[in-house]
Amino acid sequence: MNINKLRRNLYRIARILGDINAVKKGNVGKRVGRRVAGRATGKVLRKLFK
């Protein structure tokens, strides 16, 4: 298996486990907000450093 595929899959599993943990603790809204903010920041930074 390619190391990049392994890494991608590990990060994907970690994200899913984090989602499950947030549901258990009741922090889903906070997690979704942070994810949206992170994606928006990423888009802005991508445009700046293009």
PDB file of N, H, CA, C and O in Angstrom:
ATOM      1  N   MET A   1       0.850  -1.186   0.000  1.00  0.00           N
ATOM      2  CA  MET A   1       0.000   0.000   0.000  1.00  0.00           C
ATOM      3  C   MET A   1       0.893   1.245   0.000  1.00  0.00           C
ATOM      4  O   MET A   1       1.890   1.320   0.717  1.00  0.00           O
ATOM      5  N   ASN A   2       0.514   2.178  -0.797  1.00  0.00           N
ATOM      6  H   ASN A   2      -0.296   2.117  -1.379  1.00  0.00           H
ATOM      7  CA  ASN A   2       1.224   3.436  -0.884  1.00  0.00           C
ATOM      8  C   ASN A   2       1.113   4.184   0.446  1.00  0.00           C
ATOM      9  O   ASN A   2       0.051   4.182   1.069  1.00  0.00           O
ATOM     10  N   ILE A   3       2.197   4.821   0.883  1.00  0.00           N
ATOM     11  H   ILE A   3       3.060   4.822   0.377  1.00  0.00           H
ATOM     12  CA  ILE A   3       2.216   5.517   2.169  1.00  0.00           C
ATOM     13  C   ILE A   3       1.197   6.658   2.200  1.00  0.00           C
ATOM     14  O   ILE A   3       0.611   6.939   3.245  1.00  0.00           O
ATOM     15  N   ASN A   4       0.985   7.314   1.057  1.00  0.00           N
ATOM     16  H   ASN A   4       1.461   7.086   0.207  1.00  0.00           H
ATOM     17  CA  ASN A   4       0.014   8.405   1.009  1.00  0.00           C
ATOM     18  C   ASN A   4      -1.419   7.904   1.192  1.00  0.00           C
ATOM     19  O   ASN A   4      -2.237   8.560   1.836  1.00  0.00           O
ATOM     20  N   LYS A   5      -1.711   6.740   0.621  1.00  0.00           N
ATOM     21  H   LYS A   5      -1.047   6.206   0.098  1.00  0.00           H
ATOM     22  CA  LYS A   5      -3.044   6.161   0.784  1.00  0.00           C
ATOM     23  C   LYS A   5      -3.272   5.771   2.231  1.00  0.00           C
ATOM     24  O   LYS A   5      -4.352   5.988   2.781  1.00  0.00           O
ATOM     25  N   LEU A   6      -2.251   5.194   2.842  1.00  0.00           N
ATOM     26  H   LEU A   6      -1.374   5.018   2.395  1.00  0.00           H
ATOM     27  CA  LEU A   6      -2.348   4.805   4.242  1.00  0.00           C
ATOM     28  C   LEU A   6      -2.588   6.028   5.124  1.00  0.00           C
ATOM     29  O   LEU A   6      -3.444   6.014   6.009  1.00  0.00           O
ATOM     30  N   ARG A   7      -1.829   7.069   4.869  1.00  0.00           N
ATOM     31  H   ARG A   7      -1.134   7.080   4.150  1.00  0.00           H
ATOM     32  CA  ARG A   7      -1.953   8.308   5.644  1.00  0.00           C
ATOM     33  C   ARG A   7      -3.349   8.912   5.480  1.00  0.00           C
ATOM     34  O   ARG A   7      -3.970   9.329   6.458  1.00  0.00           O
ATOM     35  N   ARG A   8      -3.835   8.956   4.242  1.00  0.00           N
ATOM     36  H   ARG A   8      -3.331   8.617   3.448  1.00  0.00           H
ATOM     37  CA  ARG A   8      -5.159   9.500   3.963  1.00  0.00           C
ATOM     38  C   ARG A   8      -6.224   8.716   4.720  1.00  0.00           C
ATOM     39  O   ARG A   8      -7.134   9.293   5.315  1.00  0.00           O
ATOM     40  N   ASN A   9      -6.095   7.380   4.686  1.00  0.00           N
ATOM     41  H   ASN A   9      -5.356   6.911   4.201  1.00  0.00           H
ATOM     42  CA  ASN A   9      -7.078   6.543   5.368  1.00  0.00           C
ATOM     43  C   ASN A   9      -7.023   6.719   6.879  1.00  0.00           C
ATOM     44  O   ASN A   9      -8.062   6.717   7.541  1.00  0.00           O
ATOM     45  N   LEU A  10      -5.828   6.871   7.429  1.00  0.00           N
ATOM     46  H   LEU A  10      -4.985   6.872   6.892  1.00  0.00           H
ATOM     47  CA  LEU A  10      -5.708   7.088   8.873  1.00  0.00           C
ATOM     48  C   LEU A  10      -6.355   8.412   9.290  1.00  0.00           C
ATOM     49  O   LEU A  10      -7.054   8.473  10.301  1.00  0.00           O
ATOM     50  N   TYR A  11      -6.120   9.460   8.514  1.00  0.00           N
ATOM     51  H   TYR A  11      -5.552   9.410   7.693  1.00  0.00           H
ATOM     52  CA  TYR A  11      -6.741  10.750   8.818  1.00  0.00           C
ATOM     53  C   TYR A  11      -8.266  10.664   8.695  1.00  0.00           C
ATOM     54  O   TYR A  11      -8.992  11.262   9.489  1.00  0.00           O
ATOM     55  N   ARG A  12      -8.740   9.926   7.707  1.00  0.00           N
ATOM     56  H   ARG A  12      -8.150   9.440   7.061  1.00  0.00           H
ATOM     57  CA  ARG A  12     -10.180   9.756   7.504  1.00  0.00           C
ATOM     58  C   ARG A  12     -10.798   9.036   8.706  1.00  0.00           C
ATOM     59  O   ARG A  12     -11.854   9.432   9.200  1.00  0.00           O
ATOM     60  N   ILE A  13     -10.138   7.984   9.168  1.00  0.00           N
ATOM     61  H   ILE A  13      -9.280   7.662   8.767  1.00  0.00           H
ATOM     62  CA  ILE A  13     -10.629   7.239  10.327  1.00  0.00           C
ATOM     63  C   ILE A  13     -10.628   8.138  11.565  1.00  0.00           C
ATOM     64  O   ILE A  13     -11.573   8.116  12.353  1.00  0.00           O
ATOM     65  N   ALA A  14      -9.571   8.922  11.730  1.00  0.00           N
ATOM     66  H   ALA A  14      -8.803   8.939  11.090  1.00  0.00           H
ATOM     67  CA  ALA A  14      -9.486   9.827  12.885  1.00  0.00           C
ATOM     68  C   ALA A  14     -10.622  10.840  12.863  1.00  0.00           C
ATOM     69  O   ALA A  14     -11.200  11.156  13.903  1.00  0.00           O
ATOM     70  N   ARG A  15     -10.942  11.349  11.671  1.00  0.00           N
ATOM     71  H   ARG A  15     -10.473  11.092  10.826  1.00  0.00           H
ATOM     72  CA  ARG A  15     -12.028  12.321  11.557  1.00  0.00           C
ATOM     73  C   ARG A  15     -13.368  11.686  11.922  1.00  0.00           C
ATOM     74  O   ARG A  15     -14.186  12.300  12.608  1.00  0.00           O
ATOM     75  N   ILE A  16     -13.587  10.467  11.464  1.00  0.00           N
ATOM     76  H   ILE A  16     -12.923   9.969  10.907  1.00  0.00           H
ATOM     77  CA  ILE A  16     -14.839   9.769  11.774  1.00  0.00           C
ATOM     78  C   ILE A  16     -14.941   9.500  13.268  1.00  0.00           C
ATOM     79  O   ILE A  16     -15.999   9.691  13.867  1.00  0.00           O
ATOM     80  N   LEU A  17     -13.835   9.052  13.871  1.00  0.00           N
ATOM     81  H   LEU A  17     -12.976   8.896  13.384  1.00  0.00           H
ATOM     82  CA  LEU A  17     -13.842   8.802  15.314  1.00  0.00           C
ATOM     83  C   LEU A  17     -14.098  10.100  16.095  1.00  0.00           C
ATOM     84  O   LEU A  17     -14.785  10.095  17.116  1.00  0.00           O
ATOM     85  N   GLY A  18     -13.542  11.198  15.602  1.00  0.00           N
ATOM     86  H   GLY A  18     -12.984  11.202  14.772  1.00  0.00           H
ATOM     87  CA  GLY A  18     -13.787  12.497  16.234  1.00  0.00           C
ATOM     88  C   GLY A  18     -15.255  12.890  16.141  1.00  0.00           C
ATOM     89  O   GLY A  18     -15.812  13.447  17.087  1.00  0.00           O
ATOM     90  N   ASP A  19     -15.883  12.603  15.007  1.00  0.00           N
ATOM     91  H   ASP A  19     -15.430  12.151  14.239  1.00  0.00           H
ATOM     92  CA  ASP A  19     -17.307  12.892  14.839  1.00  0.00           C
ATOM     93  C   ASP A  19     -18.142  12.064  15.807  1.00  0.00           C
ATOM     94  O   ASP A  19     -19.074  12.576  16.428  1.00  0.00           O
ATOM     95  N   ILE A  20     -17.807  10.796  15.933  1.00  0.00           N
ATOM     96  H   ILE A  20     -17.050  10.381  15.429  1.00  0.00           H
ATOM     97  CA  ILE A  20     -18.538   9.922  16.855  1.00  0.00           C
ATOM     98  C   ILE A  20     -18.383  10.416  18.279  1.00  0.00           C
ATOM     99  O   ILE A  20     -19.352  10.441  19.038  1.00  0.00           O
ATOM    100  N   ASN A  21     -17.176  10.808  18.646  1.00  0.00           N
ATOM    101  H   ASN A  21     -16.389  10.787  18.029  1.00  0.00           H
ATOM    102  CA  ASN A  21     -16.913  11.317  19.985  1.00  0.00           C
ATOM    103  C   ASN A  21     -17.702  12.600  20.252  1.00  0.00           C
ATOM    104  O   ASN A  21     -18.221  12.793  21.351  1.00  0.00           O
ATOM    105  N   ALA A  22     -17.794  13.478  19.248  1.00  0.00           N
ATOM    106  H   ALA A  22     -17.372  13.322  18.355  1.00  0.00           H
ATOM    107  CA  ALA A  22     -18.540  14.726  19.403  1.00  0.00           C
ATOM    108  C   ALA A  22     -20.021  14.444  19.616  1.00  0.00           C
ATOM    109  O   ALA A  22     -20.677  15.118  20.410  1.00  0.00           O
ATOM    110  N   VAL A  23     -20.545  13.456  18.914  1.00  0.00           N
ATOM    111  H   VAL A  23     -20.012  12.908  18.269  1.00  0.00           H
ATOM    112  CA  VAL A  23     -21.957  13.087  19.088  1.00  0.00           C
ATOM    113  C   VAL A  23     -22.185  12.587  20.507  1.00  0.00           C
ATOM    114  O   VAL A  23     -23.177  12.943  21.142  1.00  0.00           O
ATOM    115  N   LYS A  24     -21.276  11.769  21.001  1.00  0.00           N
ATOM    116  H   LYS A  24     -20.470  11.479  20.485  1.00  0.00           H
ATOM    117  CA  LYS A  24     -21.412  11.233  22.363  1.00  0.00           C
ATOM    118  C   LYS A  24     -21.381  12.339  23.406  1.00  0.00           C
ATOM    119  O   LYS A  24     -22.137  12.305  24.377  1.00  0.00           O
ATOM    120  N   LYS A  25     -20.504  13.324  23.203  1.00  0.00           N
ATOM    121  H   LYS A  25     -19.891  13.351  22.414  1.00  0.00           H
ATOM    122  CA  LYS A  25     -20.341  14.402  24.189  1.00  0.00           C
ATOM    123  C   LYS A  25     -21.319  15.553  23.974  1.00  0.00           C
ATOM    124  O   LYS A  25     -21.469  16.410  24.845  1.00  0.00           O
ATOM    125  N   GLY A  26     -21.978  15.577  22.830  1.00  0.00           N
ATOM    126  H   GLY A  26     -21.856  14.881  22.123  1.00  0.00           H
ATOM    127  CA  GLY A  26     -22.937  16.641  22.545  1.00  0.00           C
ATOM    128  C   GLY A  26     -22.295  17.909  22.015  1.00  0.00           C
ATOM    129  O   GLY A  26     -22.858  18.992  22.172  1.00  0.00           O
ATOM    130  N   ASN A  27     -21.134  17.800  21.393  1.00  0.00           N
ATOM    131  H   ASN A  27     -20.677  16.920  21.265  1.00  0.00           H
ATOM    132  CA  ASN A  27     -20.425  18.966  20.869  1.00  0.00           C
ATOM    133  C   ASN A  27     -20.463  19.034  19.348  1.00  0.00           C
ATOM    134  O   ASN A  27     -19.535  19.545  18.721  1.00  0.00           O
ATOM    135  N   VAL A  28     -21.525  18.524  18.762  1.00  0.00           N
ATOM    136  H   VAL A  28     -22.280  18.109  19.271  1.00  0.00           H
ATOM    137  CA  VAL A  28     -21.583  18.438  17.304  1.00  0.00           C
ATOM    138  C   VAL A  28     -21.584  19.827  16.672  1.00  0.00           C
ATOM    139  O   VAL A  28     -20.858  20.065  15.707  1.00  0.00           O
ATOM    140  N   GLY A  29     -22.375  20.730  17.192  1.00  0.00           N
ATOM    141  H   GLY A  29     -22.965  20.537  17.976  1.00  0.00           H
ATOM    142  CA  GLY A  29     -22.463  22.073  16.624  1.00  0.00           C
ATOM    143  C   GLY A  29     -21.127  22.791  16.628  1.00  0.00           C
ATOM    144  O   GLY A  29     -20.758  23.440  15.649  1.00  0.00           O
ATOM    145  N   LYS A  30     -20.414  22.673  17.719  1.00  0.00           N
ATOM    146  H   LYS A  30     -20.714  22.146  18.514  1.00  0.00           H
ATOM    147  CA  LYS A  30     -19.108  23.318  17.838  1.00  0.00           C
ATOM    148  C   LYS A  30     -18.139  22.727  16.815  1.00  0.00           C
ATOM    149  O   LYS A  30     -17.364  23.449  16.187  1.00  0.00           O
ATOM    150  N   ARG A  31     -18.195  21.407  16.660  1.00  0.00           N
ATOM    151  H   ARG A  31     -18.824  20.821  17.170  1.00  0.00           H
ATOM    152  CA  ARG A  31     -17.296  20.717  15.720  1.00  0.00           C
ATOM    153  C   ARG A  31     -17.603  21.120  14.287  1.00  0.00           C
ATOM    154  O   ARG A  31     -16.690  21.383  13.503  1.00  0.00           O
ATOM    155  N   VAL A  32     -18.880  21.170  13.943  1.00  0.00           N
ATOM    156  H   VAL A  32     -19.621  20.957  14.580  1.00  0.00           H
ATOM    157  CA  VAL A  32     -19.279  21.566  12.586  1.00  0.00           C
ATOM    158  C   VAL A  32     -18.841  22.997  12.319  1.00  0.00           C
ATOM    159  O   VAL A  32     -18.336  23.301  11.238  1.00  0.00           O
ATOM    160  N   GLY A  33     -19.029  23.872  13.291  1.00  0.00           N
ATOM    161  H   GLY A  33     -19.439  23.625  14.169  1.00  0.00           H
ATOM    162  CA  GLY A  33     -18.612  25.269  13.135  1.00  0.00           C
ATOM    163  C   GLY A  33     -17.132  25.406  12.886  1.00  0.00           C
ATOM    164  O   GLY A  33     -16.704  26.177  12.028  1.00  0.00           O
ATOM    165  N   ARG A  34     -16.352  24.656  13.637  1.00  0.00           N
ATOM    166  H   ARG A  34     -16.700  24.029  14.334  1.00  0.00           H
ATOM    167  CA  ARG A  34     -14.902  24.705  13.454  1.00  0.00           C
ATOM    168  C   ARG A  34     -14.498  24.166  12.092  1.00  0.00           C
ATOM    169  O   ARG A  34     -13.592  24.701  11.455  1.00  0.00           O
ATOM    170  N   ARG A  35     -15.164  23.113  11.645  1.00  0.00           N
ATOM    171  H   ARG A  35     -15.901  22.678  12.163  1.00  0.00           H
ATOM    172  CA  ARG A  35     -14.828  22.531  10.342  1.00  0.00           C
ATOM    173  C   ARG A  35     -15.148  23.523   9.221  1.00  0.00           C
ATOM    174  O   ARG A  35     -14.361  23.681   8.287  1.00  0.00           O
ATOM    175  N   VAL A  36     -16.298  24.189   9.312  1.00  0.00           N
ATOM    176  H   VAL A  36     -16.937  24.061  10.070  1.00  0.00           H
ATOM    177  CA  VAL A  36     -16.680  25.181   8.296  1.00  0.00           C
ATOM    178  C   VAL A  36     -15.695  26.346   8.304  1.00  0.00           C
ATOM    179  O   VAL A  36     -15.273  26.816   7.247  1.00  0.00           O
ATOM    180  N   ALA A  37     -15.331  26.810   9.497  1.00  0.00           N
ATOM    181  H   ALA A  37     -15.674  26.428  10.356  1.00  0.00           H
ATOM    182  CA  ALA A  37     -14.383  27.923   9.599  1.00  0.00           C
ATOM    183  C   ALA A  37     -13.028  27.527   9.021  1.00  0.00           C
ATOM    184  O   ALA A  37     -12.377  28.330   8.352  1.00  0.00           O
ATOM    185  N   GLY A  38     -12.605  26.301   9.276  1.00  0.00           N
ATOM    186  H   GLY A  38     -13.133  25.649   9.820  1.00  0.00           H
ATOM    187  CA  GLY A  38     -11.324  25.828   8.750  1.00  0.00           C
ATOM    188  C   GLY A  38     -11.321  25.756   7.240  1.00  0.00           C
ATOM    189  O   GLY A  38     -10.335  26.119   6.597  1.00  0.00           O
ATOM    190  N   ARG A  39     -12.411  25.292   6.673  1.00  0.00           N
ATOM    191  H   ARG A  39     -13.212  24.997   7.195  1.00  0.00           H
ATOM    192  CA  ARG A  39     -12.491  25.213   5.205  1.00  0.00           C
ATOM    193  C   ARG A  39     -12.497  26.599   4.583  1.00  0.00           C
ATOM    194  O   ARG A  39     -11.850  26.825   3.560  1.00  0.00           O
ATOM    195  N   ALA A  40     -13.226  27.533   5.196  1.00  0.00           N
ATOM    196  H   ALA A  40     -13.751  27.350   6.028  1.00  0.00           H
ATOM    197  CA  ALA A  40     -13.273  28.898   4.674  1.00  0.00           C
ATOM    198  C   ALA A  40     -11.889  29.535   4.740  1.00  0.00           C
ATOM    199  O   ALA A  40     -11.463  30.205   3.799  1.00  0.00           O
ATOM    200  N   THR A  41     -11.190  29.326   5.849  1.00  0.00           N
ATOM    201  H   THR A  41     -11.536  28.781   6.613  1.00  0.00           H
ATOM    202  CA  THR A  41      -9.839  29.858   5.993  1.00  0.00           C
ATOM    203  C   THR A  41      -8.918  29.273   4.939  1.00  0.00           C
ATOM    204  O   THR A  41      -8.101  29.987   4.358  1.00  0.00           O
ATOM    205  N   GLY A  42      -9.045  27.987   4.693  1.00  0.00           N
ATOM    206  H   GLY A  42      -9.709  27.407   5.165  1.00  0.00           H
ATOM    207  CA  GLY A  42      -8.231  27.321   3.681  1.00  0.00           C
ATOM    208  C   GLY A  42      -8.459  27.909   2.306  1.00  0.00           C
ATOM    209  O   GLY A  42      -7.508  28.112   1.551  1.00  0.00           O
ATOM    210  N   LYS A  43      -9.713  28.186   1.972  1.00  0.00           N
ATOM    211  H   LYS A  43     -10.485  28.020   2.586  1.00  0.00           H
ATOM    212  CA  LYS A  43     -10.022  28.763   0.667  1.00  0.00           C
ATOM    213  C   LYS A  43      -9.411  30.158   0.518  1.00  0.00           C
ATOM    214  O   LYS A  43      -8.867  30.498  -0.533  1.00  0.00           O
ATOM    215  N   VAL A  44      -9.509  30.956   1.576  1.00  0.00           N
ATOM    216  H   VAL A  44      -9.951  30.680   2.430  1.00  0.00           H
ATOM    217  CA  VAL A  44      -8.956  32.307   1.532  1.00  0.00           C
ATOM    218  C   VAL A  44      -7.442  32.251   1.379  1.00  0.00           C
ATOM    219  O   VAL A  44      -6.871  32.984   0.572  1.00  0.00           O
ATOM    220  N   LEU A  45      -6.787  31.380   2.152  1.00  0.00           N
ATOM    221  H   LEU A  45      -7.251  30.785   2.808  1.00  0.00           H
ATOM    222  CA  LEU A  45      -5.342  31.269   2.071  1.00  0.00           C
ATOM    223  C   LEU A  45      -4.893  30.756   0.709  1.00  0.00           C
ATOM    224  O   LEU A  45      -3.862  31.183   0.189  1.00  0.00           O
ATOM    225  N   ARG A  46      -5.666  29.838   0.133  1.00  0.00           N
ATOM    226  H   ARG A  46      -6.503  29.490   0.556  1.00  0.00           H
ATOM    227  CA  ARG A  46      -5.332  29.322  -1.195  1.00  0.00           C
ATOM    228  C   ARG A  46      -5.360  30.441  -2.230  1.00  0.00           C
ATOM    229  O   ARG A  46      -4.499  30.505  -3.107  1.00  0.00           O
ATOM    230  N   LYS A  47      -6.348  31.318  -2.123  1.00  0.00           N
ATOM    231  H   LYS A  47      -7.047  31.267  -1.410  1.00  0.00           H
ATOM    232  CA  LYS A  47      -6.449  32.426  -3.078  1.00  0.00           C
ATOM    233  C   LYS A  47      -5.313  33.424  -2.885  1.00  0.00           C
ATOM    234  O   LYS A  47      -4.813  33.988  -3.858  1.00  0.00           O
ATOM    235  N   LEU A  48      -4.904  33.647  -1.636  1.00  0.00           N
ATOM    236  H   LEU A  48      -5.310  33.189  -0.846  1.00  0.00           H
ATOM    237  CA  LEU A  48      -3.824  34.592  -1.366  1.00  0.00           C
ATOM    238  C   LEU A  48      -2.482  34.114  -1.891  1.00  0.00           C
ATOM    239  O   LEU A  48      -1.699  34.904  -2.418  1.00  0.00           O
ATOM    240  N   PHE A  49      -2.216  32.827  -1.748  1.00  0.00           N
ATOM    241  H   PHE A  49      -2.852  32.186  -1.320  1.00  0.00           H
ATOM    242  CA  PHE A  49      -0.900  32.297  -2.091  1.00  0.00           C
ATOM    243  C   PHE A  49      -0.888  31.530  -3.402  1.00  0.00           C
ATOM    244  O   PHE A  49      -0.057  30.643  -3.600  1.00  0.00           O
ATOM    245  N   LYS A  50      -1.799  31.865  -4.287  1.00  0.00           N
ATOM    246  H   LYS A  50      -2.474  32.585  -4.126  1.00  0.00           H
ATOM    247  CA  LYS A  50      -1.898  31.185  -5.576  1.00  0.00           C
ATOM    248  C   LYS A  50      -0.786  31.606  -6.501  1.00  0.00           C
ATOM    249  O   LYS A  50      -0.713  31.131  -7.634  1.00  0.00           O
TER     250      LYS A  50
END
